[in-house]
């Protein structure tokens, strides 16, 4: 779970760095903290009604930029909409599983 959360945070950071100049954000520094909520009773099989994976993912941005609060919020909205990893989780892909016995 930690690797997944770190990957999402890294993806959002890459989007921020890649698009800041295009959005006229004078980004001096950005730090992104990710948190996930999980009930271990789900994946441990103790409670069948509990979700097995994360039930909530939260992002906390710490930004230093010479922009207005509104400009920064618009940019954050762009990041949240553009991050490919977040999109993959929000709009789950079709999974295929293949097994070969050798």
Long-range contacts (C-beta under 8 A, 24 or more apart in sequence): 1-36, 1-38, 1-54, 4-36, 4-54, 5-34, 5-35, 5-36, 5-57, 6-34, 7-85, 8-34, 8-57, 8-59, 8-83, 8-85, 8-86, 8-89, 9-33, 9-34, 9-59, 11-83, 11-84, 11-85, 11-86, 12-59, 12-79, 12-80, 12-83, 12-86, 15-78, 15-79, 15-82, 15-83, 16-75, 16-79, 19-75, 19-78, 19-79, 19-82, 20-65, 20-75, 23-71, 23-74, 23-75, 23-78, 24-67, 24-71, 25-65, 25-67, 25-71, 25-72, 25-75, 26-65, 26-66, 26-67, 27-63, 27-64, 27-65, 28-64, 28-65, 28-66, 29-62, 29-63, 29-64, 30-61, 30-62, 30-63, 30-64, 31-61, 31-62, 32-59, 32-60, 32-61, 32-62, 33-59, 33-60, 33-62, 34-58, 34-59, 34-60, 35-60, 57-89
